[in-house]
Amino acid sequence: MRLDKLLANMGCGSRKDVKKLVKQGAVCINGLEADDPGINIDENNDVVTLFGREITYKKYVYLMMNKPAGVLSATEDYGRKTVATDLVGEDFSHYELSPAGRLDIDSEGFLLLTNDGGFIHDIITPSRHVEKVYFCRINGVADESDVEAFAEGITLADGYKCMPAKLEILSKGEYSCTVHVTICEGKFHQVKRMFLARRMQVTYLKRVSIGGVALDESLEPGEYRELTESELSLLK
Ligand code: URA
């Protein structure tokens, strides 16, 4: 890979900025000052530094974000806040990340963000059976007949029959309950529409895990971190 491409891809500036930095003598390869921005380097083995700080090449990044309510799971939108534009900081913004499976604007919780298109495809494709678990507060009291209906496959109002899902009732009140719902699909408003089909309403929804990886509860709404190696290997 060309040196200027690596530095630009790693967010060190535009190709033009990077050229200037090289001419300034700010860039070293394996301890020796670089003088040609177009030189080819081995991005996996050569040690590149900018003002003495090592620049590690990463083709793909994978972030776990705790999405807050009120922000769109999108890369950009006119006038509304999006996770990629408004929440991902300068440290990762140059990677042009997209969500692997959206959450509604009023939903919260685990959002995976990456620039690895193949990974996004594998996470969202129902045939891969990657389980997504949602914690929900429900207006209505679910019972065993609902658990069975979810296991059977709920038919939505538009006639679509969902794949079998797991409904676990966590607590019951007089008029409401809390549940965990596990699904492998990601149809628009799917969980909300599954409950509507059972004459109940979701009043709060938070995704708590994807493919066996739990949302890191130390992440405040809007915060993110890179997935660990072991989390990534569970998802791949
Ligand atoms: N199902 C929904 O209804 N909304 C979400 O945000 C995610 C799953």
Residues whose N, C-alpha, C, O or C-beta is under 5 A from the ligand:
A	BS01	URA	R102 L103 D104 S107 H189 Q190 V191 K192 R193
